[in-house]
Amino acid sequence: MIDVLSAIGYGIVGFAIIVVIGLVVIGELGESVGGTANTTAQSIIGYLGTSGLAGWIPAVIAVAIGGLFMVYFGSRKKGY
């Protein structure tokens, strides 16, 4: 079970790093182009940031851990 939790943790950390790198690249690209591109880049950052895609990370963690506990306790052999 610890191996599965470790794999989930590595996946979440990898996902967070990819989101942060994407936010930085999109922000810098929007600033270098300017004008309408910057407005669009800021909108995309909003969708990827805490109000968007990255905001789902805590929900994914909770569902994954809850599912692991349900599988662990549900798969125990009954004593009768």
C-alpha positions as CSV (number, residue, x, y, z in Angstrom):
1,M,0.0,0.0,0.0
2,I,2.9,2.3,0.7
3,D,4.2,1.7,-2.8
4,V,0.9,2.8,-4.3
5,L,0.8,5.9,-2.1
6,S,4.4,6.7,-3.1
7,A,3.5,6.4,-6.8
8,I,0.5,8.7,-6.3
9,G,2.7,11.2,-4.6
10,Y,5.3,11.2,-7.3
11,G,2.6,11.6,-9.9
12,I,1.1,14.6,-8.1
13,V,4.4,16.2,-7.7
14,G,5.2,15.7,-11.4
15,F,1.9,17.1,-12.4
16,A,2.4,20.2,-10.2
17,I,5.9,20.7,-11.6
18,I,4.5,20.5,-15.2
19,V,1.7,23.0,-14.3
20,V,4.2,25.5,-12.8
21,I,6.6,25.3,-15.7
22,G,3.7,25.8,-18.1
23,L,2.5,28.8,-16.1
24,V,5.9,30.4,-16.2
25,V,6.4,29.8,-19.9
26,I,3.0,31.0,-20.9
27,G,3.4,34.1,-18.7
28,E,6.8,35.0,-20.1
29,L,5.6,34.4,-23.7
30,G,2.6,36.6,-23.2
31,E,4.7,39.4,-21.7
32,S,7.3,39.2,-24.5
33,V,4.6,39.5,-27.2
34,G,2.4,42.1,-25.5
35,G,-1.1,43.4,-26.2
36,T,-3.8,40.8,-26.9
37,A,-1.4,37.9,-26.5
38,N,-0.7,39.0,-22.9
39,T,-4.5,39.1,-22.1
40,T,-4.9,35.7,-23.6
41,A,-1.9,34.3,-21.7
42,Q,-3.3,35.7,-18.4
43,S,-6.6,34.0,-19.1
44,I,-4.9,30.7,-19.8
45,I,-2.9,31.1,-16.6
46,G,-6.2,31.6,-14.7
47,Y,-7.5,28.3,-16.2
48,L,-4.4,26.4,-15.3
49,G,-3.9,28.0,-11.8
50,T,-5.6,27.4,-8.6
51,S,-9.1,28.3,-10.0
52,G,-8.7,25.7,-12.8
53,L,-6.7,22.6,-13.5
54,A,-4.3,22.8,-10.5
55,G,-7.3,23.3,-8.2
56,W,-8.3,19.7,-8.7
57,I,-5.1,18.3,-7.1
58,P,-6.5,18.2,-3.5
59,A,-9.7,16.4,-4.8
60,V,-7.6,13.9,-6.7
61,I,-5.5,13.2,-3.6
62,A,-8.5,12.7,-1.4
63,V,-10.3,10.4,-3.9
64,A,-7.1,8.3,-4.5
65,I,-6.4,7.8,-0.8
66,G,-10.0,7.1,0.0
67,G,-10.1,4.5,-2.8
68,L,-6.9,2.8,-1.5
69,F,-8.4,2.6,2.0
70,M,-11.7,1.2,0.7
71,V,-9.8,-1.5,-1.3
72,Y,-7.5,-2.3,1.6
73,F,-10.3,-2.7,4.2
74,G,-12.8,-4.2,1.7
75,S,-10.4,-7.0,0.6
76,R,-9.8,-8.4,4.0
77,K,-11.0,-11.9,4.5
78,K,-13.9,-12.4,6.8
79,G,-13.4,-14.6,9.8
80,Y,-16.5,-16.7,9.2
